[in-house]
Amino acid sequence: MKIIIFGYGNLGKVLADHAIINKFNTLIVSRKKTKSTTLPFVTIEKFNSLAESLSNYCLISTIPPNENQEDFVISNVNPVIMTKAKKIIYISSTSVYQDGEVDENTKAIPQIKRGKIRLKIENHWRKIAKSSIIIRPGGIYNNKNNLVTNFLNGDHKVIFKKNHFTNRIHLEDLVGIIFQTIESNISTGIINAVDECFVDTHKLLEQISKKFNLPKPIKIDYKSISSSKKSFYEVSKKVKSIILKEKLNYSLKYPDFKIFATDITEKYIKSLKNNE
C-alpha cells in the first residue's frame, strides 16, 4: 500500500507512525519545513512532480482550513494531479452538522462558521474527485490530552451548557478507521468517526470527583467564554455512524468515554499512592 499524508500535526504524526511501522510506502507533505533524516518528507513542489505515479497511492489530507478559510492542498496542488490517485480521504469535522440526532444520511446544514467552511471544502474535494471519501471525526482525544487528565492535573473548570452532549473519538480509533477505510472497498461517501457515547461532561466529572474524593468541578457558563471556543457549544447534536457498523465493520477500541474516564482516574490515583 502506498500512502501520501498531507499534514504533520497531531493526527498526521500518528498516521505516519502507523504507516511506517506497518511498512506502508509512505510520503508526508507538510506546510512547515520539517528537518528529518528518517521520515519520508516531500515538498509540495516534489509532490506535484509525482503526477504520473499517483495511481497506486491513497491520499489522506489532515490539514484544517487556514486563517483565510482555505484548504492548503486544494490551493497548492493541481486538481488534475489528485484525480489520478487510487483513493482520496479528506478529514473534515462533525461541525458541519446541525442540532439534533444525525448520521451519514442526514443532509448537513451547518449552523456555525467553522461548519460552513468545512462543508464548503468538502464540496470542493467532491468536485475534484467524485471518488473522494469524507471522514467526519468528533472531538479527538488521546490518553494524554483529554478532559479528564486536564481535570486531574488541576484544571477544575468545566464549560457547561444545559442539554449539551459532546461527540468524541479516540485518536487511536480515528487512525484505525482511516486505515480500515483505505483497505476497504469503500471508494466514496461520508463516514462519521464517532463513539456514540453522548456524555454530559460536567455530570461525568461530578461523578468522578465524588467517587474518588477529588475536588468538585467548577461550572463555567459557555456564554462567558471566548467566541472561538464558544462555537463548540453553540450546536447540540448527537452524531451517529451507520457506516462504521454496517459497511466498515470497525470495532472501537474506546467505545465508552465514561469507562475511559474512570480507568484514567483509577490509574492516576494508583500512581499517587505508589509515589507516597
LINDADA-V355209 format. One line per field, one symbol per residue. phi: phi as a letter, one per 20 degrees, with the letter a starting at -180 (. if undefined). psi: psi as a letter, one per 40 degrees, with the letter a starting at -180 (. if undefined). burial: b if it has 9 or more other ideal C-beta (glycine too) atoms within 8 Angstrom, else e. A space follows every 50 residues. Layout:
phi->???
psi->???
burial->???
//
This chain:
phi->.dcddeocegfgffgfgfffgemffccddcfefdebedeeecffffffee gfdefdddecddefgefemdegfffdcfgffffeffbccdedafffeego ecbfeeffcfdcggfffffffgffffffbfefddddeffecbfecagfff ffeoeeecfcbgmdceecbfgffffffffffgeeefcaodceebemdede fffffffffffdldgffefdfffeefffefffdfddcdedcffgeedele dffcecfffgffffffffffffffef
psi->hhhhhhhfaddddddddddddefihhihhidihhhhedigiiidddddee deeedeihhhhehiiaeefihddddehhddddeeidihhhhbieeeiaia hiadehhhgieiddddddddddddddddhdeihhhgiahhiaddgidddd ddeegehhhhhhfhhhhihiddddddddddddeieheiahhhgiefghhh dddddddddddefiiiihhhhdeeiidddddeedhhihhihdddddddfh hhdgehdddddddddddddddddde.
burial->ebbbbbbbeebbbbbbebbbeeebebbbbbeeebeeeeeebbeeeebbeb beebeebbbbbbbeeeeeeebbbbeebeeebbebbebbbbbbbbbbbbee ebbbeeebebebebbbbbbbbbebbbebbeebbbbbbbbbbbeeebbbbb bbeeebebbbbeebbbbbbbbbbbbbbbbbbbeeebeeebbbbbbbbebe bbebbbebbeebebeebeebebeeeeeebbbebebebbbbbbbbeeebeb ebebeebbebbbebbbebbeeeeeee
//
